[in-house]
Amino acid sequence: MSLTPKTSPPRTSTPSRRSLLRALGGGAALGALAGCGVPAAYVAPGDRAAADLSTRDKRLMFANWPLYIDTDDKNPNRRPTLEAFEKRSGITVDYVEEINDNDEFFGKISPSLMNHQQPGRDLIVHSDWMCARYVRLGWVQEMDRAAQPNVARYLDPLLRSPAFDPGRKYSVPWQSGITGIAYNRRKAGREIRSVSDLWARDLKGKVTLLSGLDEAFALLMQGNGVDITRWKAADFDTICDQVERHVRSGQIRRFTGNDYTKDLVSGDVVACQAYSGDVIQLQADNPDIRFVVPEEGAELWADTLMIPDRARHKANAEQLIDYYYRPEVAAELAAWVNYVCPVPAAQDVLAASKDKESAALAENPLIFPDATMRKRLAVARDITPKERAEFTKRWNGIVGL
């Protein structure tokens, strides 16, 4: 097993993830899918399953983001952990890197799901805030945890029960990460320890924030001391007021998607909202770039596996999910993608690696957060359908979307 780290995938595509209103053209589509009460597109539990062909049809279709699985050093078309699963299970996996944006893929698959049709995919990966929408709409199937002993045993306790899916009945994290602050220590001339440090006078015009509402709001609330597991609408209004003030003063240079990395590397930006996995890669070329979980806390998020309604290979998909929760498999994947591993037990596997680079990753708190960091991490409660239209309108007005 080779555990050599590779380039990690972007947390978001560029441009940054758009709101559902913009992705679907607004108006009627948004109202139908995310209106108050029970949406017209809601699927009742009894209508979610179809005949499972897994026993006689040993295959599945797995849709994921680009660059989000390990590949072979010499042949990027080969995926070692996936090939090992196919050999071990006898299941053929059609792995497709077709998810480039949460809203875009939601729009692609939603016609089938809202019309109770087979989606053509047995396993999909979305960010938790989008997973919340699928769960509310009844567009994903409850998993059989009896068939997933590794998930039950090894899933990180911090990720076990998000507000949108208590007990993780419908979802399982693929990889996780932290939204915190990245900064250039040499250019800043000091340590940055809190969100409030972004508003220091000497950083005027040298700060960027993430443009996506779902990506940006939680960390900013934490800077105000808010418990993001139970934040209120008034907390959102407060951060919008603050951000508007910093835009007017010129403190904030711009709002970004994943292209904040370019600004940080070029030196145009000294401090910014950032994703932990990106910074690991930046540090390889520039040790002055640091990542900090602010003293007030940071958001822990996940990109998450779900089995959509009427998927025809549910048991096969559940088997693949459980395979990736084997610590040795999780370790190989973590060494390649460099995001927070949702299987803490994989840390011991990496630590025992004969490869020095891989062994060093076991000590990296951005892959395996230590006890001190874990105390400052929280999973934000999701934005409700009722809140989303109003919040998106205000946030996009500030950002200029």
C-alpha positions as YAML, in Angstrom:
chain: A
units: angstrom
residues:
- id: 1
  name: MET
  ca: [0.00, 0.00, 0.00]
- id: 2
  name: SER
  ca: [1.46, 3.32, -1.10]
- id: 3
  name: LEU
  ca: [0.63, 6.23, 1.18]
- id: 4
  name: THR
  ca: [2.30, 9.06, -0.69]
- id: 5
  name: PRO
  ca: [0.29, 12.31, -0.42]
- id: 6
  name: LYS
  ca: [-0.98, 13.92, -3.58]
- id: 7
  name: THR
  ca: [-2.69, 17.17, -4.53]
- id: 8
  name: SER
  ca: [-5.99, 17.59, -2.75]
- id: 9
  name: PRO
  ca: [-9.23, 18.52, -4.51]
- id: 10
  name: PRO
  ca: [-10.74, 21.98, -4.18]
- id: 11
  name: ARG
  ca: [-13.40, 22.37, -1.55]
- id: 12
  name: THR
  ca: [-15.49, 24.29, -4.08]
- id: 13
  name: SER
  ca: [-15.38, 24.76, -7.80]
- id: 14
  name: THR
  ca: [-14.43, 28.09, -9.37]
- id: 15
  name: PRO
  ca: [-16.56, 30.12, -9.59]
- id: 16
  name: SER
  ca: [-17.79, 29.38, -6.10]
- id: 17
  name: ARG
  ca: [-20.95, 27.39, -5.46]
- id: 18
  name: ARG
  ca: [-24.00, 29.28, -6.49]
- id: 19
  name: SER
  ca: [-27.22, 29.56, -4.56]
- id: 20
  name: LEU
  ca: [-30.12, 27.34, -5.56]
- id: 21
  name: LEU
  ca: [-32.01, 30.42, -6.71]
- id: 22
  name: ARG
  ca: [-29.33, 31.23, -9.28]
- id: 23
  name: ALA
  ca: [-28.63, 27.61, -10.25]
- id: 24
  name: LEU
  ca: [-32.25, 26.79, -11.06]
- id: 25
  name: GLY
  ca: [-33.21, 30.18, -12.41]
- id: 26
  name: GLY
  ca: [-35.13, 31.24, -9.32]
- id: 27
  name: GLY
  ca: [-38.85, 31.70, -8.94]
- id: 28
  name: ALA
  ca: [-41.00, 28.66, -9.47]
- id: 29
  name: ALA
  ca: [-38.25, 26.06, -9.14]
- id: 30
  name: LEU
  ca: [-37.09, 27.38, -5.81]
- id: 31
  name: GLY
  ca: [-40.61, 27.67, -4.51]
- id: 32
  name: ALA
  ca: [-41.46, 24.11, -5.49]
- id: 33
  name: LEU
  ca: [-38.39, 22.57, -3.91]
- id: 34
  name: ALA
  ca: [-37.78, 24.68, -0.83]
- id: 35
  name: GLY
  ca: [-41.03, 26.38, 0.08]
- id: 36
  name: CYS
  ca: [-42.63, 26.46, 3.49]
- id: 37
  name: GLY
  ca: [-44.31, 23.32, 4.72]
- id: 38
  name: VAL
  ca: [-44.04, 20.03, 2.81]
- id: 39
  name: PRO
  ca: [-42.62, 20.69, -0.66]
- id: 40
  name: ALA
  ca: [-44.50, 19.43, -3.71]
- id: 41
  name: ALA
  ca: [-41.41, 17.36, -4.57]
- id: 42
  name: TYR
  ca: [-41.33, 15.53, -1.22]
- id: 43
  name: VAL
  ca: [-41.08, 11.74, -1.49]
- id: 44
  name: ALA
  ca: [-42.65, 9.66, 1.26]
- id: 45
  name: PRO
  ca: [-40.59, 6.83, 2.81]
- id: 46
  name: GLY
  ca: [-42.62, 4.13, 1.08]
- id: 47
  name: ASP
  ca: [-41.81, 5.54, -2.36]
- id: 48
  name: ARG
  ca: [-38.03, 5.76, -2.00]
- id: 49
  name: ALA
  ca: [-36.90, 2.18, -2.61]
- id: 50
  name: ALA
  ca: [-36.91, 0.11, -5.78]
- id: 51
  name: ALA
  ca: [-36.12, -3.55, -6.28]
- id: 52
  name: ASP
  ca: [-32.46, -3.99, -5.28]
- id: 53
  name: LEU
  ca: [-30.55, -5.84, -7.97]
- id: 54
  name: SER
  ca: [-27.32, -6.08, -5.97]
- id: 55
  name: THR
  ca: [-27.36, -9.84, -5.44]
- id: 56
  name: ARG
  ca: [-27.51, -10.75, -9.10]
- id: 57
  name: ASP
  ca: [-26.05, -7.58, -10.64]
- id: 58
  name: LYS
  ca: [-22.64, -7.00, -9.07]
- id: 59
  name: ARG
  ca: [-22.04, -3.39, -10.01]
- id: 60
  name: LEU
  ca: [-22.78, 0.18, -8.97]
- id: 61
  name: MET
  ca: [-22.48, 3.72, -10.30]
- id: 62
  name: PHE
  ca: [-20.58, 6.14, -8.03]
- id: 63
  name: ALA
  ca: [-20.69, 9.89, -8.81]
- id: 64
  name: ASN
  ca: [-18.04, 12.01, -7.08]
- id: 65
  name: TRP
  ca: [-16.08, 15.28, -7.34]
- id: 66
  name: PRO
  ca: [-12.88, 15.46, -9.44]
- id: 67
  name: LEU
  ca: [-9.58, 14.58, -7.75]
- id: 68
  name: TYR
  ca: [-11.32, 13.15, -4.69]
- id: 69
  name: ILE
  ca: [-9.94, 9.62, -4.70]
- id: 70
  name: ASP
  ca: [-6.45, 8.13, -4.75]
- id: 71
  name: THR
  ca: [-4.82, 7.43, -8.10]
- id: 72
  name: ASP
  ca: [-1.75, 5.47, -9.13]
- id: 73
  name: ASP
  ca: [1.55, 7.38, -9.36]
- id: 74
  name: LYS
  ca: [2.28, 6.11, -12.86]
- id: 75
  name: ASN
  ca: [-1.26, 5.85, -14.22]
- id: 76
  name: PRO
  ca: [-3.78, 8.46, -13.06]
- id: 77
  name: ASN
  ca: [-6.59, 6.43, -14.59]
- id: 78
  name: ARG
  ca: [-6.07, 3.72, -11.99]
- id: 79
  name: ARG
  ca: [-7.57, 4.08, -8.51]
- id: 80
  name: PRO
  ca: [-5.86, 1.65, -6.13]
- id: 81
  name: THR
  ca: [-8.39, 1.58, -3.29]
- id: 82
  name: LEU
  ca: [-11.31, 1.26, -5.69]
- id: 83
  name: GLU
  ca: [-9.61, -1.50, -7.66]
- id: 84
  name: ALA
  ca: [-8.91, -3.34, -4.41]
- id: 85
  name: PHE
  ca: [-12.60, -3.10, -3.50]
- id: 86
  name: GLU
  ca: [-13.62, -4.51, -6.88]
- id: 87
  name: LYS
  ca: [-11.24, -7.44, -6.47]
- id: 88
  name: ARG
  ca: [-12.32, -8.07, -2.88]
- id: 89
  name: SER
  ca: [-16.07, -7.82, -3.46]
- id: 90
  name: GLY
  ca: [-16.55, -8.88, -7.06]
- id: 91
  name: ILE
  ca: [-18.49, -5.64, -7.61]
- id: 92
  name: THR
  ca: [-17.65, -3.51, -10.65]
- id: 93
  name: VAL
  ca: [-17.70, 0.21, -9.91]
- id: 94
  name: ASP
  ca: [-18.49, 2.76, -12.60]
- id: 95
  name: TYR
  ca: [-16.74, 5.76, -11.02]
- id: 96
  name: VAL
  ca: [-17.66, 9.08, -12.63]
- id: 97
  name: GLU
  ca: [-16.17, 12.47, -11.69]
- id: 98
  name: GLU
  ca: [-19.24, 14.47, -12.67]
- id: 99
  name: ILE
  ca: [-19.91, 16.65, -9.62]
- id: 100
  name: ASN
  ca: [-18.31, 20.06, -10.02]
- id: 101
  name: ASP
  ca: [-20.79, 22.17, -8.09]
- id: 102
  name: ASN
  ca: [-23.41, 21.23, -5.48]
- id: 103
  name: ASP
  ca: [-26.24, 23.23, -7.04]
- id: 104
  name: GLU
  ca: [-25.37, 22.24, -10.59]
- id: 105
  name: PHE
  ca: [-25.50, 18.52, -9.79]
- id: 106
  name: PHE
  ca: [-28.65, 18.99, -7.71]
- id: 107
  name: GLY
  ca: [-30.28, 20.50, -10.78]
- id: 108
  name: LYS
  ca: [-29.03, 17.63, -12.92]
- id: 109
  name: ILE
  ca: [-30.39, 14.82, -10.78]
- id: 110
  name: SER
  ca: [-33.52, 16.47, -9.34]
- id: 111
  name: PRO
  ca: [-35.91, 15.84, -12.28]
- id: 112
  name: SER
  ca: [-35.56, 12.08, -11.81]
- id: 113
  name: LEU
  ca: [-35.85, 12.19, -8.04]
- id: 114
  name: MET
  ca: [-38.88, 14.47, -7.86]
- id: 115
  name: ASN
  ca: [-40.67, 12.31, -10.43]
- id: 116
  name: HIS
  ca: [-39.93, 9.02, -8.65]
- id: 117
  name: GLN
  ca: [-37.65, 7.80, -11.44]
- id: 118
  name: GLN
  ca: [-34.38, 5.92, -11.27]
- id: 119
  name: PRO
  ca: [-31.52, 8.46, -11.01]
- id: 120
  name: GLY
  ca: [-28.95, 6.33, -12.82]
- id: 121
  name: ARG
  ca: [-26.57, 6.60, -9.87]
- id: 122
  name: ASP
  ca: [-26.25, 4.42, -6.78]
- id: 123
  name: LEU
  ca: [-23.97, 6.66, -4.76]
- id: 124
  name: ILE
  ca: [-23.45, 10.43, -4.79]
- id: 125
  name: VAL
  ca: [-21.34, 12.91, -2.80]
- id: 126
  name: HIS
  ca: [-22.58, 16.33, -1.70]
- id: 127
  name: SER
  ca: [-21.54, 18.84, 0.92]
- id: 128
  name: ASP
  ca: [-23.53, 18.48, 4.13]
- id: 129
  name: TRP
  ca: [-25.50, 21.68, 3.61]
- id: 130
  name: MET
  ca: [-26.80, 20.28, 0.33]
- id: 131
  name: CYS
  ca: [-27.32, 16.82, 1.83]
- id: 132
  name: ALA
  ca: [-29.74, 18.52, 4.21]
- id: 133
  name: ARG
  ca: [-31.91, 19.43, 1.23]
- id: 134
  name: TYR
  ca: [-32.00, 15.84, -0.05]
- id: 135
  name: VAL
  ca: [-32.93, 14.53, 3.38]
- id: 136
  name: ARG
  ca: [-35.72, 17.08, 3.82]
- id: 137
  name: LEU
  ca: [-37.11, 16.25, 0.38]
- id: 138
  name: GLY
  ca: [-36.99, 12.52, 1.06]
- id: 139
  name: TRP
  ca: [-34.72, 11.96, -1.92]
- id: 140
  name: VAL
  ca: [-32.29, 9.53, -0.27]
- id: 141
  name: GLN
  ca: [-32.69, 6.08, 1.23]
- id: 142
  name: GLU
  ca: [-32.00, 5.08, 4.80]
- id: 143
  name: MET
  ca: [-28.89, 2.92, 4.99]
- id: 144
  name: ASP
  ca: [-28.70, -0.50, 6.59]
- id: 145
  name: ARG
  ca: [-26.15, 0.06, 9.34]
- id: 146
  name: ALA
  ca: [-26.20, -3.66, 10.21]
- id: 147
  name: ALA
  ca: [-24.46, -4.13, 6.87]
- id: 148
  name: GLN
  ca: [-21.90, -1.43, 7.72]
- id: 149
  name: PRO
  ca: [-20.02, -2.50, 10.87]
- id: 150
  name: ASN
  ca: [-16.99, -0.34, 10.06]
- id: 151
  name: VAL
  ca: [-19.10, 2.81, 9.79]
- id: 152
  name: ALA
  ca: [-20.73, 2.00, 13.12]
- id: 153
  name: ARG
  ca: [-17.37, 1.41, 14.77]
- id: 154
  name: TYR
  ca: [-15.02, 3.96, 13.21]
- id: 155
  name: LEU
  ca: [-16.99, 7.09, 12.21]
- id: 156
  name: ASP
  ca: [-15.63, 10.16, 14.00]
- id: 157
  name: PRO
  ca: [-17.94, 11.05, 16.95]
- id: 158
  name: LEU
  ca: [-17.83, 14.72, 15.89]
- id: 159
  name: LEU
  ca: [-19.54, 13.79, 12.62]
- id: 160
  name: ARG
  ca: [-22.04, 11.21, 13.87]
- id: 161
  name: SER
  ca: [-25.15, 13.31, 14.32]
- id: 162
  name: PRO
  ca: [-25.49, 16.52, 12.29]
- id: 163
  name: ALA
  ca: [-28.69, 18.52, 12.75]
- id: 164
  name: PHE
  ca: [-30.00, 17.60, 9.29]
- id: 165
  name: ASP
  ca: [-29.53, 13.84, 9.82]
- id: 166
  name: PRO
  ca: [-29.50, 12.83, 13.51]
- id: 167
  name: GLY
  ca: [-27.67, 9.53, 13.87]
- id: 168
  name: ARG
  ca: [-26.54, 9.62, 10.23]
- id: 169
  name: LYS
  ca: [-29.37, 7.38, 8.99]
- id: 170
  name: TYR
  ca: [-29.20, 8.70, 5.44]
- id: 171
  name: SER
  ca: [-25.62, 9.88, 5.02]
- id: 172
  name: VAL
  ca: [-22.00, 8.97, 5.72]
- id: 173
  name: PRO
  ca: [-19.05, 11.40, 5.38]
- id: 174
  name: TRP
  ca: [-16.66, 10.73, 2.52]
- id: 175
  name: GLN
  ca: [-14.09, 13.29, 3.66]
- id: 176
  name: SER
  ca: [-14.25, 16.13, 6.12]
- id: 177
  name: GLY
  ca: [-12.55, 19.50, 6.51]
- id: 178
  name: ILE
  ca: [-12.31, 22.72, 8.47]
- id: 179
  name: THR
  ca: [-13.19, 26.24, 7.43]
- id: 180
  name: GLY
  ca: [-10.75, 28.49, 9.26]
- id: 181
  name: ILE
  ca: [-8.23, 31.23, 8.50]
- id: 182
  name: ALA
  ca: [-5.13, 30.98, 6.31]
- id: 183
  name: TYR
  ca: [-2.49, 33.69, 6.46]
- id: 184
  name: ASN
  ca: [1.07, 34.49, 5.49]
- id: 185
  name: ARG
  ca: [3.02, 34.69, 8.76]
- id: 186
  name: ARG
  ca: [5.94, 36.59, 7.26]
- id: 187
  name: LYS
  ca: [3.80, 39.23, 5.57]
- id: 188
  name: ALA
  ca: [1.48, 39.61, 8.56]
- id: 189
  name: GLY
  ca: [4.44, 39.98, 10.91]
- id: 190
  name: ARG
  ca: [2.53, 38.29, 13.72]
- id: 191
  name: GLU
  ca: [0.30, 35.38, 14.60]
- id: 192
  name: ILE
  ca: [-3.38, 35.52, 13.71]
- id: 193
  name: ARG
  ca: [-5.49, 33.83, 16.36]
- id: 194
  name: SER
  ca: [-9.07, 35.01, 15.96]
- id: 195
  name: VAL
  ca: [-11.62, 36.14, 13.40]
- id: 196
  name: SER
  ca: [-11.39, 39.67, 14.79]
- id: 197
  name: ASP
  ca: [-7.73, 39.78, 13.70]
- id: 198
  name: LEU
  ca: [-8.97, 39.97, 10.11]
- id: 199
  name: TRP
  ca: [-10.23, 43.45, 10.81]
- id: 200
  name: ALA
  ca: [-6.90, 44.90, 11.97]
- id: 201
  name: ARG
  ca: [-6.00, 48.20, 10.27]
- id: 202
  name: ASP
  ca: [-2.74, 46.95, 8.81]
- id: 203
  name: LEU
  ca: [-4.63, 44.27, 6.87]
- id: 204
  name: LYS
  ca: [-6.91, 46.75, 5.10]
- id: 205
  name: GLY
  ca: [-7.43, 45.61, 1.51]
- id: 206
  name: LYS
  ca: [-5.52, 42.37, 2.16]
- id: 207
  name: VAL
  ca: [-8.36, 40.16, 3.40]
- id: 208
  name: THR
  ca: [-10.75, 37.91, 1.45]
- id: 209
  name: LEU
  ca: [-13.87, 36.05, 2.51]
- id: 210
  name: LEU
  ca: [-15.55, 33.12, 0.81]
- id: 211
  name: SER
  ca: [-18.38, 34.15, -1.50]
- id: 212
  name: GLY
  ca: [-20.69, 31.21, -0.87]
- id: 213
  name: LEU
  ca: [-23.24, 31.77, 1.88]
- id: 214
  name: ASP
  ca: [-23.02, 28.21, 3.17]
- id: 215
  name: GLU
  ca: [-19.23, 28.30, 3.15]
- id: 216
  name: ALA
  ca: [-18.79, 31.67, 4.84]
- id: 217
  name: PHE
  ca: [-21.39, 32.32, 7.50]
- id: 218
  name: ALA
  ca: [-20.52, 29.83, 10.25]
- id: 219
  name: LEU
  ca: [-16.94, 30.95, 10.88]
- id: 220
  name: LEU
  ca: [-18.00, 34.59, 11.00]
- id: 221
  name: MET
  ca: [-20.67, 33.76, 13.57]
- id: 222
  name: GLN
  ca: [-18.13, 31.89, 15.64]
- id: 223
  name: GLY
  ca: [-16.03, 35.04, 15.66]
- id: 224
  name: ASN
  ca: [-18.93, 36.65, 17.51]
- id: 225
  name: GLY
  ca: [-19.02, 33.84, 20.06]
- id: 226
  name: VAL
  ca: [-22.13, 32.21, 18.58]
- id: 227
  name: ASP
  ca: [-22.77, 28.49, 19.08]
- id: 228
  name: ILE
  ca: [-23.22, 27.52, 15.42]
- id: 229
  name: THR
  ca: [-25.07, 24.33, 16.30]
- id: 230
  name: ARG
  ca: [-28.02, 26.53, 17.34]
- id: 231
  name: TRP
  ca: [-27.56, 29.92, 15.71]
- id: 232
  name: LYS
  ca: [-30.49, 32.32, 15.21]
- id: 233
  name: ALA
  ca: [-31.58, 34.59, 12.38]
- id: 234
  name: ALA
  ca: [-30.44, 37.58, 14.43]
- id: 235
  name: ASP
  ca: [-26.91, 36.14, 14.43]
- id: 236
  name: PHE
  ca: [-26.96, 36.08, 10.64]
- id: 237
  name: ASP
  ca: [-28.17, 39.67, 10.47]
- id: 238
  name: THR
  ca: [-25.34, 40.72, 12.76]
- id: 239
  name: ILE
  ca: [-22.60, 39.23, 10.59]
- id: 240
  name: CYS
  ca: [-24.15, 40.76, 7.48]
- id: 241
  name: ASP
  ca: [-24.06, 44.18, 9.13]
- id: 242
  name: GLN
  ca: [-20.43, 43.64, 10.07]
- id: 243
  name: VAL
  ca: [-19.37, 42.41, 6.62]
- id: 244
  name: GLU
  ca: [-21.15, 45.30, 4.92]
- id: 245
  name: ARG
  ca: [-19.21, 47.69, 7.14]
- id: 246
  name: HIS
  ca: [-15.89, 46.05, 6.26]
- id: 247
  name: VAL
  ca: [-16.72, 46.13, 2.56]
- id: 248
  name: ARG
  ca: [-17.46, 49.86, 2.72]
- id: 249
  name: SER
  ca: [-14.25, 50.56, 4.61]
- id: 250
  name: GLY
  ca: [-12.13, 48.64, 2.07]
- id: 251
  name: GLN
  ca: [-10.99, 46.08, 4.64]
- id: 252
  name: ILE
  ca: [-12.20, 43.21, 2.48]
- id: 253
  name: ARG
  ca: [-10.38, 43.01, -0.85]
- id: 254
  name: ARG
  ca: [-12.91, 40.72, -2.48]
- id: 255
  name: PHE
  ca: [-15.02, 37.58, -2.09]
- id: 256
  name: THR
  ca: [-13.68, 34.38, -3.59]
- id: 257
  name: GLY
  ca: [-14.30, 30.80, -4.52]
- id: 258
  name: ASN
  ca: [-11.38, 28.44, -4.30]
- id: 259
  name: ASP
  ca: [-9.24, 31.04, -6.09]
- id: 260
  name: TYR
  ca: [-8.33, 32.55, -2.72]
- id: 261
  name: THR
  ca: [-5.29, 30.28, -2.91]
- id: 262
  name: LYS
  ca: [-3.91, 32.30, -5.84]
- id: 263
  name: ASP
  ca: [-4.22, 35.57, -3.91]
- id: 264
  name: LEU
  ca: [-2.52, 34.07, -0.88]
- id: 265
  name: VAL
  ca: [0.36, 32.65, -2.89]
- id: 266
  name: SER
  ca: [0.88, 35.86, -4.87]
- id: 267
  name: GLY
  ca: [0.93, 37.97, -1.71]
- id: 268
  name: ASP
  ca: [-2.03, 40.12, -2.80]
- id: 269
  name: VAL
  ca: [-3.84, 38.77, 0.26]
- id: 270
  name: VAL
  ca: [-2.33, 38.29, 3.71]
- id: 271
  name: ALA
  ca: [-5.25, 36.61, 5.49]
- id: 272
  name: CYS
  ca: [-8.42, 34.90, 4.31]
- id: 273
  name: GLN
  ca: [-11.14, 32.38, 4.99]
- id: 274
  name: ALA
  ca: [-9.77, 29.04, 3.84]
- id: 275
  name: TYR
  ca: [-10.18, 25.28, 3.80]
- id: 276
  name: SER
  ca: [-7.78, 23.10, 5.75]
- id: 277
  name: GLY
  ca: [-7.01, 20.67, 2.90]
- id: 278
  name: ASP
  ca: [-5.96, 23.45, 0.53]
- id: 279
  name: VAL
  ca: [-3.51, 24.91, 3.02]
- id: 280
  name: ILE
  ca: [-1.67, 21.62, 3.50]
- id: 281
  name: GLN
  ca: [-0.73, 21.76, -0.17]
- id: 282
  name: LEU
  ca: [0.18, 25.45, -0.09]
- id: 283
  name: GLN
  ca: [2.49, 24.88, 2.86]
- id: 284
  name: ALA
  ca: [4.52, 22.39, 0.84]
- id: 285
  name: ASP
  ca: [5.70, 25.28, -1.35]
- id: 286
  name: ASN
  ca: [5.56, 28.11, 1.18]
- id: 287
  name: PRO
  ca: [6.10, 27.33, 4.89]
- id: 288
  name: ASP
  ca: [5.13, 30.91, 5.76]
- id: 289
  name: ILE
  ca: [1.50, 30.08, 4.99]
- id: 290
  name: ARG
  ca: [-0.31, 28.99, 8.14]
- id: 291
  name: PHE
  ca: [-3.79, 27.69, 8.92]
- id: 292
  name: VAL
  ca: [-5.46, 28.53, 12.19]
- id: 293
  name: VAL
  ca: [-8.56, 27.30, 13.96]
- id: 294
  name: PRO
  ca: [-9.54, 30.58, 15.65]
- id: 295
  name: GLU
  ca: [-9.76, 30.75, 19.42]
- id: 296
  name: GLU
  ca: [-13.52, 31.19, 19.09]
- id: 297
  name: GLY
  ca: [-13.78, 27.99, 17.03]
- id: 298
  name: ALA
  ca: [-14.11, 26.88, 13.42]
- id: 299
  name: GLU
  ca: [-16.62, 25.01, 11.30]
- id: 300
  name: LEU
  ca: [-16.18, 21.29, 10.75]
- id: 301
  name: TRP
  ca: [-17.90, 20.16, 7.57]
- id: 302
  name: ALA
  ca: [-18.12, 17.04, 5.46]
- id: 303
  name: ASP
  ca: [-18.60, 16.02, 1.86]
- id: 304
  name: THR
  ca: [-20.99, 13.17, 2.28]
- id: 305
  name: LEU
  ca: [-22.10, 9.93, 0.64]
- id: 306
  name: MET
  ca: [-25.79, 9.28, 0.03]
- id: 307
  name: ILE
  ca: [-27.79, 6.59, -1.78]
- id: 308
  name: PRO
  ca: [-30.50, 8.33, -3.85]
- id: 309
  name: ASP
  ca: [-34.09, 7.14, -4.12]
- id: 310
  name: ARG
  ca: [-34.74, 4.19, -6.38]
- id: 311
  name: ALA
  ca: [-31.05, 3.37, -6.77]
- id: 312
  name: ARG
  ca: [-30.92, -0.20, -8.07]
- id: 313
  name: HIS
  ca: [-27.73, -1.32, -6.29]
- id: 314
  name: LYS
  ca: [-28.27, -0.16, -2.72]
- id: 315
  name: ALA
  ca: [-26.59, -3.12, -0.98]
- id: 316
  name: ASN
  ca: [-23.57, -2.84, -3.27]
- id: 317
  name: ALA
  ca: [-23.29, 0.87, -2.43]
- id: 318
  name: GLU
  ca: [-23.55, 0.17, 1.30]
- id: 319
  name: GLN
  ca: [-20.77, -2.39, 0.96]
- id: 320
  name: LEU
  ca: [-18.49, 0.12, -0.77]
- id: 321
  name: ILE
  ca: [-19.16, 2.76, 1.90]
- id: 322
  name: ASP
  ca: [-18.28, 0.33, 4.65]
- id: 323
  name: TYR
  ca: [-15.10, -0.69, 2.83]
- id: 324
  name: TYR
  ca: [-13.85, 2.91, 2.89]
- id: 325
  name: TYR
  ca: [-14.34, 2.93, 6.66]
- id: 326
  name: ARG
  ca: [-11.74, 0.22, 7.14]
- id: 327
  name: PRO
  ca: [-8.89, 2.13, 8.86]
- id: 328
  name: GLU
  ca: [-6.24, 0.94, 6.41]
- id: 329
  name: VAL
  ca: [-8.35, 2.04, 3.43]
- id: 330
  name: ALA
  ca: [-9.28, 5.35, 5.06]
- id: 331
  name: ALA
  ca: [-5.58, 5.96, 5.71]
- id: 332
  name: GLU
  ca: [-4.67, 5.45, 2.06]
- id: 333
  name: LEU
  ca: [-7.41, 7.81, 0.92]
- id: 334
  name: ALA
  ca: [-6.50, 10.44, 3.54]
- id: 335
  name: ALA
  ca: [-2.85, 10.36, 2.50]
- id: 336
  name: TRP
  ca: [-3.88, 11.25, -1.03]
- id: 337
  name: VAL
  ca: [-6.59, 13.88, -0.51]
- id: 338
  name: ASN
  ca: [-5.14, 15.52, 2.66]
- id: 339
  name: TYR
  ca: [-8.49, 16.54, 4.15]
- id: 340
  name: VAL
  ca: [-9.72, 15.72, 7.66]
- id: 341
  name: CYS
  ca: [-10.12, 11.96, 7.83]
- id: 342
  name: PRO
  ca: [-13.55, 10.87, 9.16]
- id: 343
  name: VAL
  ca: [-11.93, 7.70, 10.50]
- id: 344
  name: PRO
  ca: [-9.68, 8.68, 13.44]
- id: 345
  name: ALA
  ca: [-8.39, 5.08, 13.68]
- id: 346
  name: ALA
  ca: [-6.61, 5.63, 10.35]
- id: 347
  name: GLN
  ca: [-4.10, 7.79, 12.21]
- id: 348
  name: ASP
  ca: [-2.39, 4.74, 13.73]
- id: 349
  name: VAL
  ca: [-2.17, 3.12, 10.30]
- id: 350
  name: LEU
  ca: [-0.38, 6.15, 8.86]
- id: 351
  name: ALA
  ca: [1.87, 6.45, 11.90]
- id: 352
  name: ALA
  ca: [3.09, 2.89, 11.32]
- id: 353
  name: SER
  ca: [3.85, 3.51, 7.64]
- id: 354
  name: LYS
  ca: [7.43, 2.95, 6.47]
- id: 355
  name: ASP
  ca: [7.02, 5.93, 4.16]
- id: 356
  name: LYS
  ca: [8.26, 8.98, 6.06]
- id: 357
  name: GLU
  ca: [5.92, 11.41, 4.33]
- id: 358
  name: SER
  ca: [2.93, 9.25, 5.13]
- id: 359
  name: ALA
  ca: [3.99, 8.77, 8.73]
- id: 360
  name: ALA
  ca: [4.35, 12.53, 9.09]
- id: 361
  name: LEU
  ca: [0.74, 13.02, 7.98]
- id: 362
  name: ALA
  ca: [-0.38, 11.13, 11.07]
- id: 363
  name: GLU
  ca: [0.87, 14.07, 13.15]
- id: 364
  name: ASN
  ca: [-0.79, 16.72, 11.00]
- id: 365
  name: PRO
  ca: [-3.73, 18.21, 12.96]
- id: 366
  name: LEU
  ca: [-5.35, 19.31, 9.71]
- id: 367
  name: ILE
  ca: [-5.85, 15.63, 8.85]
- id: 368
  name: PHE
  ca: [-6.23, 14.27, 12.37]
- id: 369
  name: PRO
  ca: [-7.20, 17.16, 14.68]
- id: 370
  name: ASP
  ca: [-5.66, 16.86, 18.13]
- id: 371
  name: ALA
  ca: [-7.71, 16.99, 21.33]
- id: 372
  name: THR
  ca: [-7.24, 20.75, 21.76]
- id: 373
  name: MET
  ca: [-8.36, 21.53, 18.21]
- id: 374
  name: ARG
  ca: [-11.31, 19.15, 18.38]
- id: 375
  name: LYS
  ca: [-12.75, 21.10, 21.29]
- id: 376
  name: ARG
  ca: [-12.96, 24.18, 19.05]
- id: 377
  name: LEU
  ca: [-14.65, 22.45, 16.11]
- id: 378
  name: ALA
  ca: [-18.42, 22.38, 15.55]
- id: 379
  name: VAL
  ca: [-20.83, 21.32, 12.82]
- id: 380
  name: ALA
  ca: [-23.19, 24.18, 11.96]
- id: 381
  name: ARG
  ca: [-26.91, 23.64, 11.91]
- id: 382
  name: ASP
  ca: [-28.13, 24.01, 8.35]
- id: 383
  name: ILE
  ca: [-30.09, 26.89, 6.89]
- id: 384
  name: THR
  ca: [-33.79, 26.02, 6.74]
- id: 385
  name: PRO
  ca: [-35.81, 26.36, 3.52]
- id: 386
  name: LYS
  ca: [-37.74, 29.26, 5.04]
- id: 387
  name: GLU
  ca: [-34.50, 31.09, 5.87]
- id: 388
  name: ARG
  ca: [-32.66, 30.38, 2.66]
- id: 389
  name: ALA
  ca: [-34.42, 32.67, 0.20]
- id: 390
  name: GLU
  ca: [-34.14, 35.72, 2.46]
- id: 391
  name: PHE
  ca: [-30.58, 34.99, 3.60]
- id: 392
  name: THR
  ca: [-29.34, 34.25, 0.09]
- id: 393
  name: LYS
  ca: [-30.79, 37.50, -1.22]
- id: 394
  name: ARG
  ca: [-29.07, 39.55, 1.44]
- id: 395
  name: TRP
  ca: [-25.73, 37.75, 1.29]
- id: 396
  name: ASN
  ca: [-25.53, 37.81, -2.50]
- id: 397
  name: GLY
  ca: [-26.29, 41.52, -2.40]
- id: 398
  name: ILE
  ca: [-23.25, 42.07, -0.19]
- id: 399
  name: VAL
  ca: [-21.00, 39.76, -2.19]
- id: 400
  name: GLY
  ca: [-22.15, 41.09, -5.54]
- id: 401
  name: LEU
  ca: [-23.53, 37.88, -6.98]
...
